[in-house]
Amino acid sequence: MKITVNDEAQDVSATTLAGLIDELGYAGARIATALNGQFVPKTERERAALAAGARVEIVAPMQGG
């Protein structure tokens, strides 16, 4: 299915936000997620269904000084 991840078009097979995170290689990473502009906490990612045209943001904290 075609979705947008961090402003880039992606063709993915995942049907949930949790599945997408695994598919994109973010499993185990400390990240924040949003689906169609709404924050999705880690505890809700398994239930957050993806649909064609979805907009997903995945943000990882940066360290530095």
Secondary structure, DSSP 8 states (H G I E B T S, - for coil): -EEEETTEEEE---SBHHHHHHHTT-TT---EEEETTEEE-GGGTTT-B--TT-EEEEE------
